[in-house]
Amino acid sequence: MSTGFLPSELVELLEREAEQRGSTPEALTVQLLLRLAPEEERPRILVRAAETLLDHAGRLVEAGKYGEACRRVWSSILLALDAHAVLLGSKLPRGLRDYVRLSEEAGRENKVFMDAFYAGIAALVAWREGAGSPGHCERILWWASQLLETVKSRTHG
């Protein structure tokens, strides 16, 4: 995340809050800014942000930056789940427990929610441990894209 325009104290706050939520600075920033958008536009904005991060993750994989790619995939999955929550009229998840519950509930209807979420957990671990690989990244990118397409189809665009 490019933060050259923010004072280091704000960047540290953002990173610390994201860490406490099991999230990323990118996903948390989108969540915070989302409050400025009209309610009816929020699902589409979340999907678009998730798509942007997933596209960036694909470019990072091509560049051999697997850890950073995993971070972007994890962010994308969180934002897709946020979009699903907004579509349900629910509050945005505030941490891993909320995301586990949301993916499990949604997974009863469509297993892609749970499969993609647990691929995202693998991405989170790979990012934090620096353990990503080309095959691993391609697989989690695939699951994230499946989740994103499922949620996007529910936003009608």
N, C-alpha and C positions, 0 to 999 in steps of 0.2 A: 504494500500500500504506500503510495507516494504521500508523504506527510511533511514535505519540505517547508510548507507554509505555516505549520503549526509549531508552537513552542514545545520544546522537549517535555515539559511538565504535562501538557495535554496528551501528547503521544503516549507517555508512560501511563497516564490515567486510563486511556482507551485500551492499551494493551493489558493492563492489570484487570480491568473490568471484563474484558473479553475472556481472559484466562479464567477468572472466577466463574464465568457462565459456561465454560467449555466451548467457547465460540472463537471467533477471529475478529480482529479489528475491522476488517471489511464488512462482515455481516452485522456487527454491532453498529457501525456507522450508518449502514442502510436502515437498520431498525430505528435508530434515533431520528434520522432525517424523514423517515416515512410518516412521522406524525404531522409533517407539514403538507402532506398530500391529501386530496379529498378521498374519503373512504372508498368510493367506488373505483378509484384508480389504483388503490394499494395492491391488490393481487397482481395486476398487470405489471406494476413497477417492480414488485418483488421477483416476478418471473424474469423480467428483463435484466435485473441485476444478477440473478442466478445464471442466466445465459451468458452474460458478459464475463463473469468469473469462470465459467466452464470453458468458454472459448480461450480465455487467457491461460487456463490450466493446460489446454491442448498445445498451445504454443510453447509453454514451459517444458512440457514433456519432449517436444521436438528439439528443444535446446538442451536437453539433458539435465534440467533442473527439477529433479523428481520431488524433492522435499517441498519446494515452493509450489509445485503443481498439486501435490496432495493437500496443501493448505488451501488452495483455491477451490479444489473439489469439495473439501469439507465445508467451506463457506457457501458454495453453490447449493449443496444439499440442505444446509440450514435454511437458506433463503427460500428454497422450494417448499420446505416444510412450513415456513412462516406463511407463505402464500396460501398453502392449504388451510392453515389455521384461520387466516383472515376470511377465506371463502366459507368456512364453517361458522363464521361469526364469533370465533373464539379470540381470546387475548393471545398476543404473541408469546411463544415459549420464552421462559426466562433462564433456562439452564438445561443441563443434560437430562435431568429427571423429566422435565416437561417434554423434551424432544422424544425421549423413550416412550412416554405415555402416548404422545400424539402419533408416533410411527406405529405403535402397537395397535391403537384404535383404528387408524386408517388401514393398517395391514390386514385387518379382518375382512375388509372389503376388497383390497387389492394388495397382494403380497409384495409388490414392488416397493411400497413404502418402507416395510421392514428390511427388505433385502438391500435397498439403497442406503438406508440409515446405517446398517451394520457395515456396509462397504465404506461409508463415510467414517465410521469409528476406526476402521483399518487405516483410512487416509489420515485421520488425526494422529494415530500412533506413529505411522510412517513419517509424517511431517515432524513430530516432536522428537523422534528418535533418529531422524536422518536415514531411514531405512527404505525409502522408496526405490522402485526399480521400474524399467520400462513395462514389463508385463503386468506388474501390480498396478501401475498408473493407468494403463490402458483399460484394465478391468474395472477399476473404480470410476473412471471416466464414463464407461459404458453404463454402469448402474446409475450414476448421477444423471446421465442423459435420459435414461428410461423414466426416472422419477420426474425429471423436469418436463418431459413430454406428457406424462400423465397429468401433472398439475396444470400445465399450459392448456391442455384440452378442456379443462374445467373452467378456465378463465375466458374461453372463447376468443383466443388470439394470443 
